[in-house]
């Protein structure tokens, strides 16, 4: 067994054992969000607070007991407030659990839920496809795609749009009877001018005093999609002739 796997399974075992201990006074929360919704930016902003530890996608790889693993990670935290990011697709395909039962159990145990989504699922899906082509998901570089264009497979894009719509519907159904706050990337995170206001709202929900926030995370996608999408005209035509025409914004 190589070092990477040893560390992974050691941490998983440690989390299970920790989940069996008497609960520490840690206030837990979960970011419930799909990929490319601004989660890396939100991690940065949350971790600006001295009392918060926010981990990334801790269920990205399969674990034996997802709920106990997440509980153990919270109890391992040295901060007053612990959070992590969980994606619906990881609960559906990667982990051996039912998404509804998983989220309802966390809520019943006092976990607060930040539901982060995107209104612009076309840009979200294009961001996913371009990130996969580049094999780079986050950057601190300004305007990282300058001078680069990418060919987008129209059918793959439609598949991603279908998946986004289906997952948003399932997320909403899961959360309908659970206390949570809703964050929309385009409203609450896209513009850096609203970051502090957004985080003040989140800190209040987490029962924390406010704190100044900062981030080095930069947007990857340019405002004008023509700069990044080589076959923009084809993509525009395909979407406008599909069931997803309502998601296409002509001002792109």
C-alpha positions, 0 to 999 in steps of 0.5 A, spaced: 500 500 500 503 506 497 503 512 502 497 516 499 492 510 500 495 509 507 494 516 509 487 516 506 485 509 510 488 512 516 484 518 516 478 514 515 479 509 521 481 515 525 474 519 523 470 513 525 473 512 532 473 519 533 465 519 531 464 514 537 467 519 542 462 523 546 461 529 542 465 535 543 462 542 543 463 543 535 457 547 531 457 543 524 455 545 518 455 542 510 455 546 504 450 542 499 452 544 492 454 541 486 460 542 482 462 549 479 457 553 483 463 557 487 464 552 492 472 554 492 471 561 493 466 560 499 471 555 502 476 561 502 471 566 505 469 561 510 476 560 512 477 567 513 473 567 520 478 565 526 473 560 529 471 556 522 474 550 519 471 549 512 473 542 508 472 541 501 469 535 498 470 530 504 466 524 500 469 525 493 472 518 494 468 512 497 468 511 504 465 505 508 460 509 513 459 516 510 455 519 516 460 516 521 466 519 517 463 526 516 461 526 524 468 524 525 471 529 521 467 534 525 469 532 532 477 532 529 476 539 528 480 544 533 475 550 531 468 552 534 465 551 527 466 545 522 463 545 515 465 541 509 462 540 502 458 535 500 455 534 492 449 530 491 452 526 485 457 523 490 451 521 495 448 518 489 454 514 485 460 514 490 457 513 497 453 507 499 447 511 502 441 514 500 441 522 499 435 524 503 436 520 509 443 522 509 441 530 509 435 529 514 440 525 519 445 531 519 439 536 520 436 532 525 443 532 529 444 539 529 448 540 522 446 547 519 445 547 511 448 552 506 445 550 500 449 553 494 446 553 487 447 557 480 442 560 476 446 560 470 447 553 469 449 554 462 455 557 464 456 552 470 456 546 465 461 550 460 465 551 466 465 544 468 467 542 461 473 547 460 475 545 467 476 538 465 479 539 458 484 544 462 485 539 468 485 545 473 479 547 477 481 553 481 486 559 480 488 565 483 491 568 477 487 573 474 483 572 467 486 565 466 483 563 460 486 569 456 488 567 449 485 560 450 479 557 446 475 550 447 471 546 443 465 544 446 461 538 444 454 540 444 451 533 446 455 533 452 453 540 454 446 538 453 447 532 458 450 536 463 444 541 463 440 535 463 444 533 469 444 540 473 436 540 472 435 534 475 440 534 481 437 541 482 430 538 483 432 533 487 436 537 492 430 542 492 426 536 494 431 533 499 431 540 503 424 542 502 422 539 510 429 541 512 432 548 515 437 551 511 439 557 507 439 558 500 445 561 496 445 563 489 452 564 486 450 569 481 447 573 487 451 572 493 458 570 490 460 573 483 461 580 485 466 581 490 463 587 492 457 583 496 462 578 499 462 581 506 455 582 506 454 575 504 458 572 509 455 576 514 449 573 513 452 566 513 456 567 520 449 570 523 446 563 520 452 559 524 451 564 530 458 567 529 460 574 530 462 577 524 469 577 521 472 581 515 473 576 509 478 575 504 480 571 498 485 569 493 480 565 488 479 568 481 473 567 476 476 562 471 470 563 465 470 570 462 464 574 462 463 574 454 463 566 453 465 567 445 472 569 448 473 561 451 468 557 446 471 556 440 464 554 437 460 559 440 455 560 435 454 552 434 453 552 442 448 557 442 444 554 436 443 547 439 441 550 446 436 555 443 433 549 439 433 544 445 429 544 451 434 548 455 432 554 451 430 558 457 437 557 460 440 561 454 441 568 455 442 572 449 446 577 452 452 572 452 
